[in-house]
Amino acid sequence: MSQATIKTFEIDGKTISIETGRLARQADGAVVVKQGDTMILATIVSNNDAKPDMDFMPLTVDYQEKFAAVGRIPGSFHKREAKLSDYEVLVSRIVDRALRPLFPDNYHADTQVALTLISSDKNILPDALVGLAASAAIMVSDVPFNGPISEVRVARIDGKFVINPYKDELERADMDLIVAGTEKDLNMVEGECAEVSEVDMLAALKYAHEAIKLQIKAQWELCEMLGGKKPTRVYNHERSNEELEKSIREFAFDKVYTVAKAKLAKADRSAGFKAIREEYKASLPEGTELDSFLTGKYFHDVEYDAVRKMILDEKQRLDGRNLDEVRPIWSEVGYLPAAHGSAVFTRGETQSLTTVTLGSKLDEQMLDSPMNEGYAKFLLHYNFPSFSTGEVRPNRGPGRREIGHGNLALRGLKRVLPSREENPYTIRIVSDILESNGSSSMATVCAGSLALMDAGIKIKSAVSGIAMGLISDEETGKYSILSDILGDEDHLGDMDFKVVGTKNGIVACQMDIKINGLRWEMVEEALNQAKAGRLHIMNEMNKTISEAASDLKPHAPRIETLYIDKEFIGAVIGPGGKVIQGIQKETGTVISITEEGEKGIVEIASNDGIAMAKALKMIRGIVTVPELDMVYNGTVKSIVDFGAFVEILPGKDGLLHISEIDYKRLPNMEGVLNVGDKIDVKLIEVDKKTGKLKLSRKVLLPKPEGWVEQPPRESRPPRRDDNRGGERRDDRRPPRDNREPRENRDNNNPTQN
């Protein structure tokens, strides 16, 4: 049996273990991280050689949850795990963003980190453990890595910071962040908040970093238990040509610097850089053969250094803005007349066309993954077509970037949605990026906020977002914080820090840092500068629309919600759904019913007011309890010898006895009533044992002249003889045989009744 090495430690009162040597021994590195019943298998495999002329790190991180981990069989047709769900992609991205900056710049071998949830406690969230697992797997391998790193979830619950809280505790949290970093620095943040301050955000990050340091210490101790860190493999993944590099730098640096300072638009700037490359090629002796790969690499290095030098030394940006200046903004709502809500938001050369569509409960998205099941009624989809950057690229559906950007915008906007009672709709927001030059996810937030207000959704506050950048020099200590970064500033910079918030505080954030040496004062400055930029953007948005429209669009569906007693759910649905389907067919509405506690929630959706009213009336009729002495307009459902059965409410019949139809005596029911007749009746009695209903039509008719109401027979006093108590008097009625036949009596004479 394989001997496992296990390192156990505690963090915030929770016991975590890292095991290696038992599973997946043919991988370059493999560990199992365990907390409670939750177990994550992490492996890393990296090729020894890189593909020719590879100039980036081809890292793939895949996180997958096994249904067996939670004791479930997949609900799909094939009954097996399929492609990664959006949730699994988001967890994969969290780990990727934390690991990628820590691999050496010159390491270009294909590398895969696989993370598998193999056992689960549903109250322990695995996304807080995957970073630790991935880093530990790399640390027990020989793959080059400038780690370790780790990550934790930090939440503020009832005013107190908690590391890796349990799932049921998060319901009370006003901050929920995943934070990753090394022993000295943070390098990744992702999360959402309930309008918290910049001071509180910074405090949460510092608290998380202390926990990260404990997990990094545990990884080093695990390596010591294995006899020390394995020697790093020897590799050589880059070609070089010092003469070519020197030649390009001497020829191009000043020219590139000049173009960078020219305050050109994106396309013109790219054309200017390209012209310098062509000029360099033309300057070479005829017949000179250039290494195209190295030439491109060295020109990129020159552009990288020149742009960063300009920003650090002259505090000038590529488009001429000040460091804290936001690009020009224009926006418009209601651009698409057929949509339930729409907005165009343009900031500089980045533009989002966003729509809002309102649906019923039947439009909710079913979630079916091991750790994420249920229904989602707020959806946000982000699309990034190739034409937005002037490129030609086949459309293969949303990739990991699109899923990640959409999730960030969703996190920010969902915090301001009204409660379920105020908003019964399923909401889908779609952001199509029509132009892109940086901060397209933040344009999605702004456009989404505008489109929600245009749709008439009463959001708590407008939401805006801004992407912050950083250019720094570790040697000199110089740094510049940039507001509303361009695409090139993101690509050539050291940080991409997106902050989403309302006028009251931060609701979501995402940070990726590519360097070592990030100081807390940098983070604090970035947060404060982001606040100023965010509020400026919001003021510009308010010029277009500052509060939700007073009503929905005329063509948007209306939803009415009824709360009924649980016992009536079956009656509304009917056997095999017959009743509810009949109502939908007759009215053209869409009806859904859910059970919560002791109540049933009935939602009726329709954009036809008359149909809505009709459906409401029909359902209220089903769930209404008949009230004694109430008058109903009923329908005769059937005729019997002794009367008629009348439906006073849907599915509720009562007996109208022949004696309660009229004051005059009716010999039989022939010709009195017909099936389908509408008549007014009064509910005069409800049998306490059987619940049967007794109706009367007679009591609603004018009484005949001279009519004397007779008391019920059981309440009449017995007639007694004056001389003999307890016996009938001698003048009692004659025997029935001597009485006048019934058919000869005068029915209108009250003295004979």
C-alpha positions in Angstrom: 0.0 0.0 0.0 1.3 3.4 -0.9 2.5 5.5 1.9 0.9 8.9 2.0 2.5 12.0 3.4 -0.1 14.2 5.2 0.3 17.8 6.5 -2.5 18.9 8.8 -3.1 22.5 10.0 -5.9 24.7 11.3 -7.2 27.9 10.0 -9.9 29.9 11.7 -10.9 26.8 13.7 -11.2 24.6 10.7 -8.9 21.6 10.1 -7.4 21.2 6.7 -5.1 18.4 5.5 -2.8 18.1 2.4 -2.0 14.5 1.4 0.4 13.4 -1.3 1.9 10.1 -2.4 -1.3 8.0 -2.5 -3.2 9.0 -5.6 -2.3 10.0 -9.2 1.4 9.2 -8.9 2.1 9.4 -12.6 1.3 13.1 -12.7 4.2 15.5 -12.2 2.6 16.5 -8.9 -0.6 15.4 -7.1 -2.2 16.2 -3.8 -5.6 15.7 -2.0 -6.8 18.6 0.1 -9.4 17.7 2.6 -11.7 19.7 5.0 -14.4 17.8 6.7 -15.9 15.5 4.0 -14.8 17.7 1.2 -11.9 16.4 -0.8 -10.2 17.9 -3.9 -7.7 16.0 -6.0 -5.2 18.4 -7.7 -2.7 17.3 -10.3 -0.2 19.1 -12.6 1.4 17.8 -15.7 3.8 19.9 -17.8 5.5 18.9 -21.0 9.3 18.9 -20.9 9.6 20.8 -24.2 7.7 23.8 -25.5 6.3 24.1 -29.0 8.5 26.0 -31.4 8.5 29.8 -31.0 5.9 29.8 -28.3 6.0 33.2 -26.6 3.4 32.7 -23.8 2.6 30.3 -21.1 0.0 27.7 -22.4 -1.6 27.0 -19.1 -4.9 25.2 -18.8 -6.7 25.0 -15.5 -9.8 22.7 -15.3 -11.9 22.3 -12.2 -14.6 19.6 -12.3 -17.1 18.4 -9.8 -18.1 14.7 -9.7 -21.7 14.0 -9.1 -20.7 11.0 -7.0 -19.1 13.5 -4.6 -22.6 14.6 -3.5 -24.3 11.3 -4.0 -26.2 12.2 -7.1 -26.6 10.8 -10.6 -26.3 13.4 -13.4 -29.6 14.6 -14.7 -28.5 14.8 -18.4 -29.6 12.4 -21.1 -26.2 10.7 -21.1 -26.1 10.4 -17.3 -22.4 11.4 -17.1 -20.4 14.5 -16.4 -20.3 16.6 -19.6 -18.5 19.9 -20.4 -17.7 22.2 -17.6 -20.6 24.2 -16.3 -20.3 28.0 -16.0 -19.7 27.6 -12.3 -16.8 25.2 -12.9 -15.4 27.6 -15.5 -15.5 30.5 -13.0 -13.7 28.4 -10.4 -11.1 27.4 -13.0 -10.5 31.0 -13.9 -10.0 32.0 -10.2 -7.1 29.4 -10.0 -5.7 30.3 -13.4 -5.5 34.0 -12.6 -3.7 33.3 -9.3 -1.2 30.8 -10.8 -0.3 32.3 -14.1 1.8 35.3 -13.0 3.9 32.9 -10.8 5.4 30.8 -13.7 8.7 32.1 -15.1 8.3 34.4 -18.1 10.5 32.1 -20.2 8.7 28.9 -19.4 6.4 28.0 -22.3 5.7 24.3 -22.0 2.1 23.1 -22.3 0.9 22.8 -18.7 -2.4 21.5 -17.2 -3.7 21.8 -13.7 -6.6 19.5 -13.1 -8.8 20.0 -10.0 -11.5 17.4 -9.2 -14.0 17.5 -6.4 -14.1 13.8 -5.4 -16.0 14.1 -2.2 -18.2 16.9 -0.8 -19.8 18.3 2.3 -22.5 20.5 0.9 -21.9 23.1 3.6 -18.2 23.5 2.8 -17.5 25.5 -0.4 -14.7 24.0 -2.5 -13.9 27.2 -4.3 -12.1 28.4 -1.2 -9.8 25.4 -1.3 -8.9 24.9 -5.0 -6.1 27.5 -5.0 -4.4 25.8 -2.1 -4.7 22.4 -3.8 -3.4 23.6 -7.1 -0.4 25.3 -5.6 0.5 22.4 -3.3 0.4 20.0 -6.4 2.9 22.3 -8.1 5.1 22.5 -5.1 5.6 18.8 -4.8 6.5 18.6 -8.5 9.6 19.8 -10.4 7.7 22.3 -12.5 9.3 25.8 -12.4 7.1 28.0 -10.2 7.7 31.2 -8.2 5.3 30.2 -5.5 3.7 28.9 -3.5 0.4 30.8 -3.5 -2.8 30.1 -1.8 -6.3 31.5 -1.6 -9.1 31.9 0.9 -12.6 33.2 1.1 -13.1 36.1 3.5 -16.6 37.1 4.5 -17.9 39.6 6.9 -20.7 38.0 8.9 -22.6 39.9 11.6 -19.8 42.5 11.5 -16.9 40.0 12.0 -14.5 38.7 9.4 -14.5 34.9 8.9 -12.1 32.8 6.8 -13.7 30.1 4.7 -17.2 30.4 6.2 -19.7 27.6 5.8 -22.3 27.9 3.1 -25.2 28.6 5.4 -23.3 31.4 7.1 -22.9 33.3 3.8 -26.6 34.1 3.8 -25.8 36.7 6.5 -22.6 38.1 4.9 -22.3 41.6 3.6 -18.9 40.8 2.0 -17.9 37.7 0.1 -14.4 37.7 -1.4 -12.0 35.1 -2.8 -8.5 36.4 -2.3 -5.3 34.8 -3.5 -1.6 35.8 -3.1 1.9 34.9 -2.2 3.6 35.3 1.2 4.4 38.9 0.4 1.7 40.1 -2.0 -1.9 39.7 -3.2 -2.4 38.8 -6.9 -6.1 38.0 -7.3 -9.4 39.2 -5.8 -12.9 38.3 -6.9 -16.1 38.9 -5.0 -19.2 40.9 -4.1 -20.4 43.2 -1.3 -23.4 45.0 0.0 -22.3 48.6 -0.7 -19.2 48.6 1.6 -16.7 51.3 2.0 -13.1 51.3 0.6 -11.8 51.2 4.1 -13.8 48.0 4.8 -12.6 46.4 1.5 -9.0 47.1 2.4 -9.4 45.6 5.9 -10.9 42.4 4.4 -8.0 42.0 2.0 -5.5 42.4 4.8 -7.3 39.9 7.0 -7.4 37.4 4.1 -3.7 37.8 3.5 -2.8 36.7 7.1 -4.7 33.5 6.5 -3.0 33.0 3.1 0.4 33.2 4.8 -0.6 30.3 7.1 -1.5 28.1 4.1 1.8 28.9 2.4 3.7 28.0 5.5 1.9 24.6 5.5 3.0 24.0 1.9 6.6 24.6 2.7 6.3 22.2 5.7 4.8 19.6 3.4 7.9 19.9 1.1 10.1 19.5 4.2 8.3 16.3 5.2 9.1 14.9 1.7 12.8 15.6 2.1 12.8 19.1 0.7 11.6 20.9 -2.4 12.4 18.9 -5.6 15.0 20.5 -7.8 13.4 22.5 -10.6 13.6 20.8 -14.1 16.1 22.2 -16.6 14.5 23.9 -19.6 15.3 26.2 -22.5 12.1 27.4 -24.2 13.3 30.6 -25.9 15.6 31.4 -28.7 17.5 34.7 -28.6 19.6 36.9 -30.8 21.4 39.7 -28.8 22.5 41.6 -32.0 19.0 41.7 -33.4 17.6 42.7 -30.1 20.1 45.6 -29.7 19.6 46.7 -33.3 15.8 46.9 -33.0 16.0 48.7 -29.6 18.5 51.3 -30.9 16.4 51.9 -34.1 12.9 51.8 -32.7 12.8 52.9 -29.0 12.7 56.7 -29.6 10.3 56.3 -32.6 8.0 54.2 -30.6 8.1 56.6 -27.7 7.2 59.4 -30.1 4.2 57.5 -31.4 3.1 56.6 -27.8 3.2 60.4 -26.9 1.2 61.4 -30.0 -2.2 60.9 -28.3 -3.5 58.8 -31.2 -6.6 56.7 -31.4 -6.2 52.9 -31.1 -6.1 52.2 -34.8 -3.8 55.1 -35.6 -1.4 54.1 -32.8 -1.3 50.5 -34.0 -0.6 51.7 -37.6 2.2 54.0 -36.3 3.9 51.1 -34.5 3.5 48.9 -37.5 5.0 51.6 -39.7 8.1 51.6 -37.5 8.5 47.9 -38.0 8.3 48.2 -41.8 10.7 51.1 -41.7 13.2 49.0 -39.8 12.9 46.2 -42.3 13.5 48.7 -45.1 16.6 50.0 -43.4 18.4 46.7 -43.5 20.8 45.8 -46.3 19.1 44.2 -49.3 18.8 40.4 -49.0 18.9 40.4 -45.2 16.8 37.6 -43.8 14.9 38.5 -40.6 13.8 36.0 -38.0 10.1 37.0 -38.0 9.4 35.5 -34.6 12.3 37.2 -32.8 11.7 40.5 -34.6 8.1 40.5 -33.4 9.1 39.6 -29.9 11.7 42.4 -29.7 9.5 45.0 -31.1 6.9 44.1 -28.5 9.5 44.5 -25.8 10.4 47.9 -27.1 6.7 49.0 -27.1 6.3 47.6 -23.6 9.3 49.5 -22.2 8.6 52.8 -24.1 4.9 53.1 -23.1 5.7 52.3 -19.4 8.6 54.8 -19.3 6.4 57.5 -20.8 3.6 57.0 -18.2 6.0 56.8 -15.3 8.3 59.7 -16.3 5.8 62.1 -17.9 2.5 61.0 -16.2 1.0 61.0 -19.7 -1.2 58.3 -21.2 -1.5 56.8 -24.7 -4.6 58.9 -25.5 -3.4 62.0 -23.7 -5.5 61.8 -20.6 -4.5 62.5 -17.1 -3.8 59.5 -14.9 -7.2 59.8 -13.1 -9.2 61.0 -16.1 -12.1 59.0 -17.5 -12.8 58.9 -21.3 -15.7 60.8 -22.8 -19.1 59.1 -22.1 -22.4 59.1 -24.0 -25.4 56.9 -23.4 -28.9 56.4 -24.6 -31.9 54.3 -23.4 -34.8 52.9 -25.3 -32.8 52.5 -28.4 -34.4 49.2 -29.3 -38.2 49.7 -29.5 -39.1 46.0 -29.3 -37.0 45.1 -26.3 -38.4 45.3 -22.8 -35.5 47.6 -21.9 -32.3 48.7 -23.7 -29.3 51.0 -23.4 -26.3 52.0 -25.4 -23.3 52.9 -23.2 -20.1 54.3 -24.9 -16.9 55.2 -23.0 -14.2 56.2 -25.4 -13.7 53.4 -27.9 -15.6 50.8 -25.8 -19.3 50.4 -26.5 -22.0 48.0 -25.1 -25.5 47.5 -26.5 -27.5 45.9 -23.7 -31.0 44.5 -23.5 -33.3 43.5 -20.7 -35.9 40.8 -21.2 -38.6 40.1 -18.6 -40.0 36.6 -18.2 -42.1 34.5 -15.8 -41.0 31.8 -13.4 -41.1 29.3 -16.2 -38.2 31.2 -17.8 -35.9 30.6 -14.8 -32.7 28.7 -15.5 -32.3 25.3 -13.9 -28.9 24.7 -12.4 -27.7 21.1 -12.3 -24.2 20.7 -11.0 -23.0 18.9 -7.9 -22.5 22.0 -5.8 -24.9 24.3 -7.5 -28.5 23.1 -8.0 -31.7 25.0 -8.0 -33.0 27.8 -10.2 -31.7 31.2 -11.2 -34.0 34.1 -12.0 -31.4 36.7 -12.8 -29.2 36.0 -15.9 -26.5 38.1 -17.5 -24.8 37.1 -20.7 -21.8 39.0 -22.2 -20.9 38.6 -25.8 -17.6 39.7 -27.4 -17.9 39.4 -31.2 -14.7 39.8 -33.3 -15.8 42.9 -35.1 -15.7 44.8 -31.8 -11.9 44.9 -32.3 -11.8 44.9 -36.1 -10.8 41.3 -36.3 -11.9 38.3 -38.3 -12.6 35.3 -36.0 -15.2 32.5 -36.2 -18.0 32.6 -33.6 -17.6 29.5 -31.4 -19.9 30.6 -28.6 -18.9 32.1 -25.2 -15.4 31.2 -23.9 -14.0 31.5 -20.5 -13.4 35.2 -20.8 -17.0 35.9 -21.8 -18.3 33.8 -18.9 -16.0 35.5 -16.4 -16.8 39.1 -17.6 -20.5 38.3 -17.5 -20.3 36.9 -14.0 -18.6 40.0 -12.7 -21.3 42.3 -14.1 -24.0 40.0 -12.7 -22.4 40.1 -9.3 -22.6 43.9 -9.3 -26.1 44.3 -10.6 -27.8 41.6 -8.6 -27.1 43.5 -5.4 -29.4 46.4 -6.4 -32.3 44.3 -7.7 -35.6 44.7 -5.8 -36.9 42.0 -3.6 -39.0 39.1 -5.0 -42.2 40.7 -3.7 -41.4 43.9 -5.6 -40.0 42.1 -8.7 -41.6 38.8 -9.6 -39.9 38.7 -13.0 -37.1 36.4 -14.3 -34.7 38.9 -15.8 -32.2 38.3 -18.6 -29.6 40.9 -19.4 -27.5 40.6 -22.6 -24.5 42.8 -23.3 -23.2 42.8 -26.8 -19.8 44.6 -27.1 -19.9 46.5 -30.3 -16.5 48.3 -29.8 -13.7 47.4 -27.5 -10.7 49.2 -26.2 -10.5 48.2 -22.6 -13.1 48.0 -19.7 -15.8 46.3 -21.7 -17.0 44.4 -18.6 -17.4 47.7 -16.8 -19.3 49.1 -19.8 -21.6 46.1 -19.4 -22.3 47.1 -15.8 -23.1 50.7 -16.7 -25.3 49.7 -19.7 -27.0 47.0 -17.6 -27.9 49.5 -14.9 -29.4 51.9 -17.6 -31.3 49.2 -19.3 -32.9 47.9 -16.1 -34.1 51.4 -15.3 -35.4 51.8 -18.9 -37.3 48.5 -18.4 -39.1 49.9 -15.4 -37.3 47.6 -12.8 -37.1 49.6 -9.5 -33.5 49.0 -8.7 -32.3 50.3 -5.4 -29.6 52.5 -7.0 -27.7 53.1 -10.2 -24.5 51.1 -10.6 -21.3 52.0 -12.4 -18.0 50.3 -12.8 -14.4 51.3 -13.6 -11.2 49.4 -14.4 -8.1 50.6 -12.7 -4.5 49.9 -14.0 -1.0 50.1 -12.5 2.4 50.8 -14.1 5.3 50.3 -11.7 9.0 50.0 -11.6 10.3 47.7 -8.8 13.8 49.1 -9.0 13.0 52.8 -8.7 9.8 52.4 -6.7 7.9 54.6 -9.1 4.3 53.8 -9.9 1.2 55.3 -11.5 -2.4 54.4 -10.9 -4.5 54.7 -14.0 -8.3 55.2 -14.1 -10.4 53.7 -16.9 -7.6 51.8 -18.6 -7.3 51.2 -22.4 -6.7 47.8 -23.8 -3.0 48.5 -24.4 -2.7 49.8 -20.8 -4.1 46.6 -19.6 -1.9 44.5 -21.8 1.3 46.4 -21.0 0.4 47.2 -17.3 0.8 45.4 -14.0 -2.7 45.4 -12.7 -6.3 45.2 -13.8 -8.5 46.2 -10.8 -12.2 46.4 -11.6 -14.5 48.1 -9.0 -18.3 48.2 -9.3 -20.4 50.2 -6.9 -23.3 52.5 -6.2 -23.1 56.0 -4.7 -23.1 54.3 -1.3 -20.3 51.8 -1.7 -18.7 48.9 -3.5 -20.9 46.0 -4.6 -18.4 43.9 -6.6 -14.7 43.8 -7.5 -12.1 41.8 -9.5 -8.4 42.3 -9.3 -5.5 40.6 -11.2 -1.9 41.6 -10.5 1.0 40.5 -12.6 4.0 41.6 -10.5 5.6 41.2 -7.1 5.9 44.1 -4.8 2.3 45.4 -4.6 2.2 47.6 -1.6 -0.9 48.3 0.5 -0.7 52.0 -0.2 -1.0 51.2 -3.9 -4.2 49.2 -3.2 -5.6 52.0 -1.0 -4.8 54.7 -3.6 -6.4 52.5 -6.4 -9.6 52.1 -4.4 -9.9 55.8 -3.6 -9.2 56.8 -7.2 -11.7 54.2 -8.4 -14.4 55.7 -6.2 -13.9 59.2 -7.7 -14.0 57.7 -11.3 -17.0 55.6 -10.5 -19.0 58.5 -9.2 -18.0 60.6 -12.2 -19.3 57.9 -14.5 -22.6 57.6 -12.5 -23.1 61.4 -12.8 -22.8 61.0 -16.6 -25.3 58.1 -16.6 -27.8 60.1 -14.5 -27.9 62.7 -17.3 -29.6 60.0 -19.4 -31.8 58.3 -16.8 -31.5 58.7 -13.0 -34.4 56.5 -11.8 -36.5 53.6 -13.1 -39.2 54.3 -15.6 -42.6 54.7 -13.9 -44.1 51.7 -15.7 -43.0 48.7 -17.8 -43.0 49.0 -21.6 -46.5 48.5 -23.1 -45.4 45.2 -24.7 -43.6 43.8 -21.6 -45.4 41.0 -19.7 -47.3 41.9 -16.5 -47.1 39.5 -13.6 -49.6 39.3 -10.8 -48.8 37.2 -7.8 -51.3 35.4 -5.5 -50.4 33.8 -2.2 -52.7 30.9 -1.5 -52.9 28.3 1.3 -50.9 25.2 0.6 -54.0 23.0 0.6 -55.3 24.7 -2.6 -52.2 24.1 -4.8 -53.6 20.8 -5.9 -57.0 22.3 -6.7 -55.4 25.0 -8.9 -53.3 22.5 -10.8 -56.0 19.9 -11.1 -55.6 16.2 -11.9 -52.7 15.9 -14.4 -52.6 19.7 -14.7 -56.0 19.8 -16.3 -57.3 22.9 -14.4 -54.2 25.1 -14.8 -53.8 24.1 -18.4 -57.4 24.9 -19.0 -57.0 28.4 -17.5 -53.9 29.1 -19.6 -55.6 27.9 -22.8 -58.8 29.9 -22.1 -57.0 33.2 -21.1 -53.7 33.0 -23.0 -51.7 33.6 -19.8 -48.7 31.8 -18.4 -49.2 30.5 -14.9 -46.7 29.0 -12.5 -47.1 27.7 -9.0 -44.4 27.1 -6.4 -44.7 25.9 -2.8 -42.8 27.8 0.0 -43.5 26.8 3.6 -47.3 26.8 4.2 -48.1 28.9 1.2 -48.4 28.5 -2.5 -47.1 31.3 -4.8 -49.1 31.6 -8.0 -47.6 33.9 -10.7 -49.7 34.9 -13.7 -47.9 36.5 -16.6 -49.6 38.3 -19.5 -49.4 41.5 -21.5 -53.2 41.5 -22.0 -55.0 43.2 -19.1 -58.4 41.6 -19.8 -56.9 38.1 -20.0 -54.9 38.7 -16.8 -58.1 39.8 -14.9 -60.0 36.7 -16.2 -57.2 34.3 -15.1 -57.1 36.1 -11.7 -60.8 35.7 -11.2 -60.7 32.0 -12.1 -57.9 31.2 -9.7 -59.4 33.3 -6.9 -62.6 31.4 -7.4 -60.8 28.1 -6.9 -59.0 29.1 -3.8 -61.8 31.2 -2.2 -63.5 29.6 0.8 -67.3 29.9 0.5 -68.7 32.3 3.1 -71.9 31.7 5.0 -74.7 34.2 4.0 -72.7 35.3 1.0 -74.6 35.7 -2.3 -73.1 34.1 -5.4 -73.9 34.1 -9.1 -73.8 30.4 -9.7 -74.1 28.0 -12.7 -76.6 25.2 -12.7 -74.4 22.0 -13.2 -77.0 19.3 -12.9 -80.8 18.7 -12.2 -82.1 16.1 -9.8 -85.6 15.2 -8.6 -85.2 17.1 -5.3 -83.5 20.2 -6.7 -80.3 21.3 -8.5 -76.6 21.4 -7.9 -75.2 24.9 -8.5 -71.5 25.8 -8.9 -70.9 28.9 -6.9 -67.1 28.9 -7.2 -64.9 26.9 -9.5 -65.0 23.3 -8.3 -67.4 24.1 -5.5 -71.1 23.0 -5.9 -73.9 23.4 -3.5 -77.4 21.9 -3.3 -80.3 24.1 -4.1 -83.2 22.1 -2.7 -86.5 22.3 -4.6 -88.1 23.9 -1.5 -85.5 26.7 -1.6 -86.1 27.7 -5.2 -89.3 29.7 -4.7 -91.9 30.6 -2.1 -94.5 28.6 -3.9 -94.4 24.9 -3.7 -92.9 23.2 -6.8 -94.3 19.7 -7.5 -91.2 18.7 -9.5 -88.1 20.2 -11.2 -89.5 19.9 -14.7 -89.1 23.2 -16.6 -87.9 25.1 -13.5 -84.2 25.3 -14.2 -81.9 24.2 -17.0 -78.2 23.1 -16.9 -76.1 26.1 -17.6 -78.5 28.7 -16.2 -76.9 31.5 -14.2 -78.7 32.3 -11.0 -78.1 34.2 -7.8 -78.1 32.0 -4.7 -77.2 32.5 -1.1 -75.1 30.1 1.0 -77.4 29.4 4.0 -75.7 26.4 5.6 -72.3 24.5 5.6 -72.4 21.0 7.0 -69.7 20.9 9.7 -68.9 17.3 9.2 -69.1 16.9 5.4 -68.5 20.4 4.3 -71.6 20.2 2.0 -73.1 23.5 1.0 -76.8 24.3 1.2 -78.1 27.1 -1.1 -81.2 29.1 -1.3 -82.7 31.2 -4.1 -86.0 31.8 -2.3 -84.4 34.1 0.3 -83.3 36.5 -2.4 -86.9 36.8 -3.8 -89.5 39.3 -2.6 -91.8 37.6 -0.1 -95.4 37.1 -1.2 -97.9 39.4 0.4 -99.1 38.1 3.7 -96.3 35.6 4.0 -95.6 34.6 7.6 -92.2 33.0 8.3 -92.7 29.7 10.1 -90.1 28.8 12.7 -88.2 25.6 12.3 -90.3 22.6 13.4 -87.9 21.6 16.1 -88.2 25.0 17.7 -92.0 25.1 17.9 -93.5 24.5 21.4 -95.7 21.4 21.8 -99.4 22.1 21.9 -100.9 20.9 25.2 -104.4 20.3 26.4 -105.6 22.8 29.1 -106.9 20.0 31.4 -104.2 17.3 30.9 -100.6 18.3 30.9 -98.4 16.5 28.4 -101.2 15.2 26.2 -102.5 16.6 22.9 -105.6 18.7 23.0 -108.9 17.2 21.7 -108.9 19.8 18.9 -105.7 18.4 17.4 -105.6 18.0 13.6 -107.7 15.2 12.0 -106.0 12.2 10.7 -104.2 12.6 7.4 -106.9 10.5 5.6 -109.6 13.1 6.4 -107.5 16.1 5.3 -107.9 17.8 2.0 -105.7 16.3 -0.7 -102.4 18.2 -1.2 -103.1 19.0 -4.9 -106.3 20.9 -3.9 -104.6 23.2 -1.3 -104.0 26.8 -2.1 -100.3 27.1 -2.3 -100.5 30.9 -1.9 -102.5 30.7 1.3 -99.9 30.9 4.1 -102.3 29.6 6.7 -102.3 26.2 4.9 -98.5 25.8 4.8 
